[in-house]
Amino acid sequence: MPHAFAKDEDVRHHVQGPQGRADTVRSNVYTIISRMPVEADGRLRYRIRSKTENVERVVTEDQLSRPL
């Protein structure tokens, strides 16, 4: 299963709200730092860095989309 996003690509991270609901207010633009190996659960993961804050995080592909 190939990764949908490339290194250095800008993406929008969709933060999970309470009880797994999407939090539409807190969606930020990040840059893909690296694509990580597929984990045992089969989900694709990425290391991303915020463009506005000094924050890095590891997220799954289903939490990302292309910016508008």
C-alpha positions in Angstrom: 0.0 0.0 0.0 1.7 3.2 -1.1 1.8 6.4 0.9 -0.5 9.2 -0.5 1.7 12.1 0.5 5.3 12.9 -0.3 8.1 14.2 1.9 8.1 18.1 2.1 4.5 18.2 0.9 2.1 20.6 2.8 -0.9 18.8 4.3 -3.8 19.7 6.6 -3.9 17.8 9.9 -7.4 17.1 11.2 -7.3 16.9 15.0 -9.5 14.4 16.8 -12.0 16.0 19.2 -13.7 14.3 22.1 -14.7 10.7 21.6 -13.0 10.5 18.2 -15.0 13.2 16.5 -13.2 15.5 14.1 -12.5 18.9 15.5 -13.1 21.2 12.5 -11.9 24.3 14.3 -8.3 23.1 15.1 -7.1 22.0 11.7 -3.6 23.2 10.9 -1.2 23.1 7.9 1.9 20.9 8.4 4.8 19.8 6.3 5.6 16.1 5.9 9.0 15.4 7.4 9.1 11.7 6.7 7.0 8.7 5.8 7.2 6.0 8.4 7.1 2.2 7.8 3.7 0.5 7.9 2.9 -0.6 11.4 1.4 -4.0 12.4 -2.2 -2.5 12.2 -1.6 -1.7 8.5 -2.1 2.0 8.8 0.3 4.4 7.1 2.0 6.9 9.4 3.8 10.2 8.8 6.0 12.5 10.9 4.8 16.1 10.3 5.9 19.6 11.5 3.6 22.6 12.0 4.2 25.6 9.8 3.0 28.0 12.5 4.1 26.4 15.8 7.2 24.6 17.0 5.4 21.2 17.0 6.1 17.8 15.5 3.9 14.8 15.6 3.3 11.4 14.2 -0.1 10.9 12.6 -1.9 8.3 10.5 -2.8 9.0 6.9 -6.5 9.2 7.6 -5.9 12.3 9.7 -4.4 14.2 6.7 -5.7 15.9 3.7 -4.4 18.3 1.0 -4.8 22.0 1.9 -7.4 23.9 0.0 
